[in-house]
């Protein structure tokens, strides 16, 4: 599927909109990763996917990736972290929820701006973080 031309500048897009897109993008990457690794039972896929997409996991991923982020990416993360969503996390504390939103905003921004190589790189590192695999 080809991405449509955006009507607005991703740098000016509401960080919660970026997080909305990032949530779906990250979920898609996770699901594909799990299926590619050989999981085919729907119940097990769902359980394993939750390990990656929980607010706590996403906050942990973000903390691990912070030293590697560019100045531009850090700006998106800060905007995402500070965004007031009006909703609250169901199964996470507010700090993890905000950091998860920041991570999702970054993923959404990278997707929206067509930075596919960088997105792929960070997704690979994200999976390694969740799985406890050492990555350089």
The 8 nearest C-alpha neighbors of each residue, nearest first, counted from 0:
[[1, 2, 3, 4, 113, 110, 111, 24],
 [0, 2, 3, 4, 113, 111, 5, 110],
 [3, 1, 0, 4, 5, 111, 113, 110],
 [2, 4, 5, 1, 6, 0, 111, 113],
 [3, 5, 2, 6, 7, 1, 111, 112],
 [6, 4, 7, 3, 8, 9, 111, 2],
 [5, 7, 4, 8, 3, 9, 12, 11],
 [8, 6, 5, 9, 12, 11, 10, 4],
 [7, 9, 11, 10, 12, 6, 5, 112],
 [10, 8, 12, 11, 7, 108, 111, 112],
 [11, 9, 8, 12, 108, 75, 13, 7],
 [10, 12, 9, 8, 13, 7, 14, 75],
 [13, 11, 9, 10, 14, 8, 16, 17],
 [12, 14, 16, 15, 11, 17, 9, 82],
 [15, 13, 17, 79, 16, 104, 18, 12],
 [14, 16, 18, 17, 13, 19, 79, 82],
 [15, 17, 19, 13, 14, 18, 20, 12],
 [16, 18, 104, 107, 14, 20, 15, 19],
 [104, 19, 17, 103, 21, 15, 16, 20],
 [20, 18, 16, 22, 17, 21, 15, 23],
 [19, 21, 107, 17, 18, 23, 22, 24],
 [107, 22, 20, 103, 106, 18, 24, 23],
 [21, 23, 25, 19, 103, 20, 24, 18],
 [24, 22, 26, 20, 21, 25, 27, 19],
 [23, 25, 21, 27, 26, 22, 20, 28],
 [26, 24, 28, 22, 27, 23, 21, 29],
 [25, 27, 29, 23, 24, 28, 22, 30],
 [26, 28, 24, 30, 25, 29, 23, 31],
 [27, 29, 25, 31, 26, 30, 32, 24],
 [30, 28, 32, 26, 27, 31, 25, 33],
 [31, 29, 27, 33, 32, 28, 26, 34],
 [30, 32, 34, 28, 33, 29, 35, 27],
 [33, 31, 29, 35, 30, 34, 28, 36],
 [34, 32, 36, 30, 35, 31, 38, 29],
 [33, 35, 38, 31, 37, 36, 32, 39],
 [36, 34, 32, 37, 33, 31, 38, 30],
 [37, 35, 33, 34, 38, 32, 31, 39],
 [38, 36, 34, 35, 39, 33, 32, 40],
 [37, 39, 34, 33, 36, 40, 44, 35],
 [40, 38, 34, 41, 37, 44, 43, 33],
 [39, 41, 43, 42, 44, 38, 45, 34],
 [42, 40, 44, 43, 45, 39, 38, 46],
 [43, 41, 45, 44, 40, 46, 47, 39],
 [42, 44, 46, 45, 40, 41, 47, 38],
 [45, 43, 41, 47, 42, 46, 48, 40],
 [44, 46, 48, 42, 43, 47, 41, 49],
 [47, 45, 43, 49, 48, 44, 42, 50],
 [46, 48, 44, 49, 50, 45, 43, 51],
 [49, 47, 45, 50, 51, 46, 44, 52],
 [48, 50, 52, 51, 46, 47, 53, 45],
 [51, 49, 48, 47, 52, 53, 56, 46],
 [52, 50, 49, 48, 56, 53, 129, 57],
 [51, 53, 49, 50, 57, 48, 56, 54],
 [54, 52, 56, 55, 49, 51, 57, 50],
 [53, 55, 99, 57, 96, 56, 95, 58],
 [54, 56, 58, 53, 95, 57, 59, 91],
 [57, 55, 59, 53, 58, 54, 51, 60],
 [56, 58, 99, 60, 54, 59, 55, 61],
 [59, 57, 99, 98, 61, 55, 95, 56],
 [60, 58, 56, 62, 57, 61, 55, 63],
 [61, 59, 57, 63, 58, 62, 125, 56],
 [60, 62, 64, 58, 63, 59, 102, 65],
 [63, 61, 59, 65, 60, 64, 58, 66],
 [64, 62, 60, 61, 65, 59, 66, 128],
 [63, 65, 61, 67, 62, 66, 60, 68],
 [64, 66, 62, 68, 67, 63, 61, 73],
 [67, 65, 64, 68, 63, 62, 69, 61],
 [68, 66, 65, 64, 69, 63, 121, 72],
 [69, 67, 65, 72, 66, 73, 64, 70],
 [68, 70, 72, 71, 73, 67, 66, 74],
 [69, 71, 73, 72, 74, 68, 75, 67],
 [70, 72, 74, 69, 73, 75, 68, 76],
 [73, 71, 69, 75, 74, 70, 68, 76],
 [74, 72, 76, 70, 75, 71, 77, 68],
 [73, 75, 71, 77, 72, 76, 78, 70],
 [74, 76, 78, 72, 73, 77, 105, 79],
 [77, 75, 101, 73, 79, 74, 78, 105],
 [78, 76, 80, 74, 79, 75, 73, 81],
 [77, 79, 75, 81, 76, 80, 14, 82],
 [80, 78, 101, 14, 76, 82, 77, 81],
 [79, 81, 101, 97, 77, 98, 78, 82],
 [80, 82, 78, 79, 77, 83, 97, 101],
 [83, 81, 79, 80, 84, 78, 14, 15],
 [84, 82, 85, 81, 15, 86, 80, 79],
 [83, 85, 86, 82, 15, 87, 97, 100],
 [84, 86, 83, 87, 82, 88, 15, 97],
 [87, 85, 84, 88, 83, 89, 96, 93],
 [88, 86, 89, 85, 93, 84, 96, 91],
 [87, 89, 91, 90, 96, 93, 92, 86],
 [88, 90, 91, 87, 92, 96, 86, 54],
 [89, 91, 88, 92, 54, 53, 55, 96],
 [92, 90, 88, 89, 96, 95, 54, 93],
 [91, 93, 95, 94, 96, 88, 90, 55],
 [92, 94, 96, 95, 97, 91, 88, 87],
 [95, 93, 97, 96, 92, 98, 91, 58],
 [96, 94, 98, 58, 97, 55, 93, 92],
 [95, 97, 93, 99, 94, 54, 98, 88],
 [98, 96, 80, 100, 94, 99, 95, 93],
 [97, 99, 101, 58, 95, 100, 96, 80],
 [100, 98, 58, 57, 102, 96, 54, 101],
 [99, 101, 97, 103, 98, 102, 79, 18],
 [100, 102, 79, 80, 76, 98, 104, 99],
 [103, 101, 99, 105, 100, 104, 61, 98],
 [102, 104, 21, 18, 106, 100, 105, 22],
 [18, 105, 103, 17, 107, 101, 102, 106],
 [104, 106, 108, 102, 103, 107, 76, 75],
 [107, 105, 21, 103, 109, 108, 104, 110],
 [21, 108, 106, 17, 20, 104, 110, 105],
 [107, 109, 111, 105, 110, 106, 17, 104],
 [108, 110, 114, 106, 112, 111, 107, 118],
 [111, 109, 107, 113, 108, 112, 114, 106],
 [112, 110, 108, 113, 109, 107, 9, 114],
 [111, 113, 109, 110, 114, 108, 9, 115],
 [114, 112, 110, 115, 111, 109, 108, 2],
 [115, 113, 109, 117, 112, 116, 110, 118],
 [114, 116, 118, 113, 117, 119, 110, 109],
 [117, 115, 119, 118, 114, 120, 113, 121],
 [118, 116, 120, 119, 115, 114, 121, 109],
 [117, 119, 115, 121, 120, 116, 109, 122],
 [120, 118, 122, 116, 117, 121, 115, 123],
 [119, 121, 117, 123, 118, 122, 116, 124],
 [122, 120, 124, 118, 123, 119, 125, 117],
 [121, 123, 125, 119, 124, 120, 118, 126],
 [124, 122, 126, 120, 125, 121, 119, 127],
 [123, 125, 121, 127, 122, 126, 128, 120],
 [124, 126, 122, 128, 123, 127, 60, 121],
 [127, 125, 129, 123, 128, 124, 130, 122],
 [126, 128, 132, 130, 124, 125, 129, 131],
 [129, 127, 125, 131, 126, 130, 124, 132],
 [128, 130, 126, 127, 131, 125, 51, 56],
 [129, 131, 127, 128, 132, 126, 125, 51],
 [132, 130, 128, 129, 127, 133, 126, 134],
 [131, 133, 127, 130, 128, 134, 129, 126],
 [132, 134, 131, 127, 135, 128, 130, 124],
 [135, 133, 132, 127, 124, 128, 123, 131],
 [134, 133, 124, 132, 127, 67, 123, 128]]
